[in-house]
Amino acid sequence: MRRALALLGLAALPLAVLGVFFALPVAGMVGRGFWPDGAFDPGAVAEVLARPRVHRVLWFTVWTASVATAAALLLGLPAAYALHRLALPLRGLVRGLLLVPFVLPTVVVGVAFRQLLGEGGPLAGLGWEGTPVAIVLGLVFFNVAVVVRTVGAAWESLDPRPGEAAAALGASPAQVFRTVTLPALRPALAGAASVVFLFCATGFGVVLTLGGTRYSSVETEIYLLTTNLLDLPAAAALSLLQLVVVVGLLLVAARTRRGSEAVVRRRAGRAARPVRPRWRDAPQVLLTVLLLAALAAPIGALVVGSLRVDGAWSLAYYRALGSPSQDGLLAVPVATAMLNSLRTAVDATWMALLLGGLVALTVTRRSRGRGERRVRATLDGLFMLPLGVSAVTVGFGLLITLDSGVLDLRDSPLLVPIAQALVALPLVVRTLVPVLAGIDDRQRQAAASLGAGPLRAVLTVDLPVVWRPLLAAAGFAFAVSLGEFGATAFLARDDAPTMPVAIFRLIGHPGLLNYGMALAASVLLAAATAVVVLAVERLRVPAMGAF
């Protein structure tokens, strides 16, 4: 009984937050779909899903996510080999640089590709601006790091002896890869593909900034139905469909990830050290260099565009960030929006760390009996649910449910950081759980036998082991919160916009100054995110395990 009460005590606060700020909004969203006029009407959902435009939106989402996933796999596979199996100089730095695009704000990625492909950009002659090609390129840019990290970690753990035996029997390098390496990597490839497809299908900011209203994914259609057409039942119906599909993809990803982790555990201690590159590795190294250059191109175009005013080098766009908007587009200067983003990200980070730390402690303590194990497994699954629901759906749900009585929080300054903390929570939990689970429980028992209380045991046993992953989780939670746009687009107040919201408003209105300010703001936001990610990378904590 005492252990059960302690378990519930640890989980009480996270469960309360999850119930009020996640389960209630999602339930409200489902209710708007099935009870559009106060009466149960499942036909309303069927009517929305039968619309020709909805069919076009679904098909566009599926095929763009599929093409982007295939391209990310093809581009990421050589880099995964080069950066995880070869002893290349500066490979740690390159791995960190390849990770930066993944945590860049989606709005920044969209603006960068508009600058690269748009009028006056280096690739303007290709005519790809505002086309599905631009959207696919943006999705690949954003997600190729998932393939490099996920597949690279599995490749790094492979036992080299089966491949060496095949080579000794006369197999060529291509045959060794096809018959030995590729089958061993299949769980990691399947897991990476499912996660990348999930991220591509829910790539809200990239599709909205590059496709506008001409090309819509499910996420952008939900946003447009809510903000432009005020068709809340239709938006709820699409959110419900997306919820079912995304949760299914998460289950597939979790199953393939467990298979991949099992392979890694079986082969622990037998993995080969990185080897010096040979001439036959030149294609993979060259493709990795080209991938790095391709990822740098949009960011380079963004930086150059922010510094060019009327054909001359100037900081005019940056100086304009500190001045009020001349056309009344923004209620505050963009510099104030940046400060709002930083404050909001700090609040979201400590919230995510507090909740994620409690969850990780709850699910990693040794269970006594099958019932306790089931309770802990259920709690672990519950707190992964925010990863299975898009930020757009969460923001939409918060908007339509927290609007009356004691839960009238739509004007609360804490609503945006709470929503961002929920988005970052699964990342924090999945970063901390493997580390805490690896601590021998006998150390805690020894501390308790010497008179240490539960808090003292955590400070003396757990904290020395977990401080690096804790800093890494804080860094990634901060970076994710700094650039979060899906939920914030619904919840940010006009007098307190965050930086991504301000950038989106600037690029959505004509005027050279507005566009130039959007470029400058995007550069500052990208730089802040990159600094955080590169600092976290130096901690050498595997972050992709969260996915």
N, C-alpha and C positions, 0 to 999 in steps of 0.2 A: 504494500500500500504506500509506504514511504517513497519508494522509487517511482511509482506511478504518479504520485503527487509532484515529485521533483520534475518528472518528465513534462507533466502538464504545465508546471510553473515556468519552465524554460520556454515552452512553446506558446504560452498564453498571449504574449504581446504580438509576436509575428502572426498568430492565427487571427487575432482581433483586427490587425491592420489588413491582412489579406481578405478577411470577411467583409469589412466596410469598404475598402478602396479597390477591391478586385472582384470578389464574388458578387457583391450587391450590384455594381455597375454592369457586369456581364449578364446577370440575371435580368436587370432592367432592360438591357439591349435585346435579350431574347424575348422578353415580354412585349416590347414594341413590335417585334416581328409577328408573334402569334396572337397577340391581343391588340391589334391596331386601333380599334374603336372601343376598347373596354370589354369586348366579348371574344371568346376563343374562336379564332378563324384561321386554321392552317392553310386554307386556300389563298390567303393573302400572300404568304411566302411563295406558294406555287405560282401565283400570278406574277410576282416580281421575277422569279427565276425563268419564267416563260417569255419574258420580253426579249425581242431581237437584240436590243442594245446590250442587255446583260449577257447574252450569248457571245456577242462580239468581245465584250470585256473579259469574259472567262477564257475565250480562245486566245486573246492577246496575252493575258497573264500566263497561260500555260506554255505557249510557244516561245515567248521571249525568255521565260525562266528556264525552259529546256535548252534553248540554244546557248544562253549565257552559262548554264551549268556545264554543258559539253565543252565550251571554249575554255572555261576556267580549269577544267580537268586537263585538257590538252596543254595549256600553257603552264599549269602549275606542276605537272609531273616532272619535267626535266629539272625545274628549280628545286623541287623536293629532293631529288637525287643529289644534285650538285651541292646543296647547302647542308645536307644531313649525312651524306656518305663520303664526301670528298673533303680533305683538309685544305680548304682554300683560305688564302689570307683575307682578313676582315670579314669572314663569313658571319660572325656574330652581328656586326654592324649591318650587313646586307639583310640578314634575317629580320632585324629590327626595322629597317627601312621598308621592307616588303610588307610588314605588318601595319605600317602607318595608314595606308589607304583603307584598311578594314575598319578602323575606328574614326576615320574622318567623318564629320557630319555629312549626311546625305545631300543636304542643300549645297554644301561646298563642292562636292563631287559634281553635282548637276551644273553649277555655275562654271566650274573649271572646264567641263566638256563643251559648254556653250561658247566659252571663250576660245577653245581650241578649234572647234568646228564651225563657229559662226563667222559672220562677215568681218573681214580683217584678220581672222585667225590664221595660224600656220596651215591648217588643213581645210580652209574654207572652200577651196576648189573642188573638193570631193562631193559637195552638196549633201552632206549627211545631217546638217543641222535640222532639228525638229523631226527627225525620222526614227523609225524603230531601230535602225542601225546604231544611232547615237545612244538610245536607251540600253541596248544590249551591251555596247562598249562600256557604258557607265556601270552596269551591273557586274560585268567581268572585272573591271577595275576594282570595284568594291569588295569582291569575294574571292579573288584568286589566292589571297593569303590564307584562307581557310584550307584550301587544297594543299598548299605548301606546308603548312604546319601539321595538319592532320596526317597526311600521307607521309610526310618527312619523318615524323616521330615514329610511325610504324616501320618505315624503311630502315631507320637508324637501329631499331631493335631486332632486325632479322638476323638469324643465325647464318653466317656466311658459308658454313660447311656444305649444305646441299648444293649451292651454286658452284662451289669449288669442285665437288665431286662430279657434277654434270660437265663442267669444263674439262676435267681430267679425262672424261670419257669421250671427248671430241666435240662437245656442243659449242657452237659459236656464241658470242655474247648475246646476239639477238635471240637465239634459241634458249639460252639460260634465262633471259628475261621473260620470254613467253611461257616457258614450261615450269619454271621454279619461282621466280620473283613475283610475277604478276598474280598467280594463284594465292601466294602468301599475303599479298597486299589487298586482295579482293575485299575483305571486311572494311579496311580503312578507306578504300576507294568508294565503296557503297555508302559508308557513313558520311564521307566528305560530300558526295554527290547529293545525298538527301538534305544535308544541312545547307549547302549552297543553293539548292533549288528552293528551300524554304526562305532563305534570305532574299533571293531574287524575286520570288512571288510576293514578298511583303516589302519590296523596295520602294517605299512611299515617296521619299524626297527625290530620289533619282528620277523616277517616272514623272512626277509632277513638274519638276523644273525643266526636264528635257522634252517631255511630251505635251505639257500643257493640258488643254481640254480636248485636243484632237485625238490623243492616244491615252487610254485609261486602263490601268490595272484594277483589280478588285479594290485595293486600298484607296487609290485615288478616286475611284467611283464612289466609294463610301463618303469620302471627304466632300466631293462635289454635290452629292445628293443631300448632304447635311447642311453645307454652308451656302450653296448657290440655289438649290431647288427646294430646300426645306422639306424634302420627302423622307421623313424619319422612318416610317415603316419600311420603305424600300431599302434604306441604308441598314436598318436592323436585319432585314432578311439576308442581305449580302454578308453582313458581319457574322451571322449565324452559319452561313455556308463556309465562310473562311475559317471560322473556329473549328468546324468539323474536319476540314481538310488539313489545317495546320497541325492540329492535335494528332491526326493520323501520321503525318510526316514526322512529328517528334517521336512518336512511338517507334517508327521504323529507324530513325536515327539513333535512338537509345539502344535498340536491340543490336544494331550493327556496331555501335560503339562498344557495347559489352563484349561482343565477339572479338573485336580488335584488341580491347584491353586484356582479354583472356589469353590471346596469342602472345601479347607482350609479356604478361606474367610468366607464361610457360617458358619463354625464351630468355627471361631475365638472367643476366650474367653470361650469356653466350653471344651477345651482340658484338659485332666487329668494331674496332676503332676506325675513325675516318682515315682514309688512305690518301696518299698523294695522288693528284690527278695525273692521268696518262693521256697519250695522244688520242686514244679512243674515247676519252671523256670530253674532248674538245667541243663536240656538238652541244652537249648538255650545258657546259659552261657558257658557250656563246649564246645559247637560247636564254640562259638566266640573265646574262648581261643585257640582251635585247629586251627581256621582260622588264627589268629594272628601268631601262631607258623609256619604254612605253608607259610605265606607270608614272615616270617623272614628267612626261610631256604635258599632260593637262595641268599639273601644278606649276610647271614652268611658264606655260601660257597664262595662267592665272596671275602669277607674280608680275610678269612683264606687262600684262594688260592693266594692272593696277597702278603701274608707274609711268604709263604713257598717256599724256594729255595733249590733244591737238598735235600729235606727231612729235612731241618733245618729252624728255624725261622730267617728271615732276612728282611731288608729293601732295599735289592739290587734293586728290581724292581722299587721302588719309587725313589731311587737315580738315576736310569737310565733315568727317565723322564726328567731330566735337561740336558741330553747329546744329541748331534745330532745323528740321526739314522745312524748306522754303514753301513747298506745296501742301503742307499739312498732312503728308503721308504718314509720318510717324509722330506720335505725341511727345516723344523724347528723342534727344540725339542718339545716334548709333553707338557712341561711346558709352552712354548710359545703359543701352541694351547689352553691351558687353559686360558691364559690371553686374547687371541683372543675371546674366548667364553664369558668371563666376559665383555669385552668391547662391544662386539656385543649385549649381552643381556641387558646391560645398555642402549645402543642406541635404541634397539627395545622397551624397556620398556617405555622410555619417549615419543617415537613416538606413541605407543599404547595408553598411557595415554592422550596425547594431542588430538589425533584423537577421542578416545573413549569418553573423557570428552566433546568435542564439540558435538558429536553425542547425548550423553545422555542429554545434556542441550537442544538440538534442539527438541528431540522427547518427552520431559517431560513437556515443557511449555504448559500452558492451551490453548487449541485451541478455536478460536472464529468462529464457523461455520463449516459445514460439509466438505467444500473444504479444509480448513486448517487441519482438522483432517485426511483427506485422504492423504494429502501431508506428514504429520508427520508419519503416519503409513507406507507409501511407503518408506520414508527415513529409518525408523527403519528396515524394511525388507531388504533393499538394503545392509545395513551394517552387516547383518547376513549372507550374501552370502559367505564370506570366510569360514564360518563354513560348508557350503554345498559343498565345493570343496576341495579335498585333497591337502595337502601340496606338494605332488609329482606333481600333475597337475599344481599347481601354479608355482613351480620351473621350470618345463618343459616349461610352457608357457612363463615365463620370459626369459628363455634361448633362445627361438627361435624368440622372437619378439623384445627384446631390444638389437638389434645388428647392427643398422644402423642409420646414421644421428645424429640428436640431441638426439635420444633415444638410442645411443650406450652406454649402461651402464653396460655391462657385466663385465668390469674390475673395476667398481666403488666399493670402500669399503663400500658404503652405501646400496648396493643392498641386501646383506644378511640381515642386520637388518630391512630393509623395508619389505622384505618377511616375516621375523619372526614377525614383528609388525602386519602384516595383519592376521597371524595365531592367534595372541593373541587378536586382536581387538574385536571379538565377546564376549570373556570372560570379557573384561573390560566393554563393553557396558552393558551386561546383569547383571553385578555386580552393576553398578552405577544406572541404570534406575529405579529399584524398590525403591531405597532410595530417589532419586530426585523426583520421582512421588509421594512419600508419604508426601512431604513438602507442607503445606498449602499455596496456592498461595496468600492468603490474607496477609501473612507475607511480601512477596516481594512487594505487593501493598502498605503496610504500610511504608516500607522502602523508596519506591519511593515517597510517599506523604511527607516524611520528608526531601526530597531533595537528596536522594541517587541515583546515576546513576546506570546503569546496572551492571557494574563491582563491584561497592561498594555493591550493593544488593547481588551479588553472594558471596562476601567475608563475609558479615555479616549474611546472612540468610542461604545460602546453605552450605558453607564450614564447619561451626561447626557441621553440621549433617552428612556430607558426608566424613569427613576426615578418619574415620576408614575404610569404604568400599573402599576409594581411596587407602589407604595403602594396603588393601587386594588385590585389583585389581593389584596394582604395584607388589606385591609379586608373585602372580600367573603368571602375564605376564613375570616377570623375570625368574621364574622357567621353564615355557613353552619355552621361548626363549633359555635358557641355554641348554636345551636338544633337541631342534628341529633338526630333521635330514632329513625329507622328502624333503623340498625345498632346504635346505643347501647342501644336497648331490649333487645337480645339480650346485649350484651357487658358492660354496666356491672355492677360488683360491688356487692353489698348494702352494703358498708362505704364505698363511694366512688361514690354515685349522682351523676349530673349533674342540673342544674336541670330539664330537660324530663322526665327519668325521675321525679324527686321530685314534680313537678306532676301527672304522670299517676297516680302512686300516691295522691296526696292526693285527687284528684277521684274516684278509684275506690272510696273508702271513705266510709261515711256519717259525718255529723257536721258541724255548722255551722262549728266551728273549722277542721277539715280543708279544707273548701271555701273558707273565707275566707283561709286561708294559701295555697291554690292561686291565688286571685285576686291576692293581694299578690305572690307569687313571679312570677306571669305579668307583672305590671306592671313589676317590676324587670328581668326578662329582655327584655321588649319595649323598655324604655327604653334598655338597654345596646345592643341591636341597632340601634335607631333612631339613636342617637348615632353609631355607627360608619358607618351607611349615609349619613347626612347629611354627615358629614365626608368620606367618599369622593366624594360627589356634587360637592363643591366642587372636586375635582380635575378635573372635566369630562372624565372618561375614559369612553367608551361601554362599559358593562358588558354589555349585552344581546347584544353580538356573540359572547359565549361560547356562546350557545344557537343 
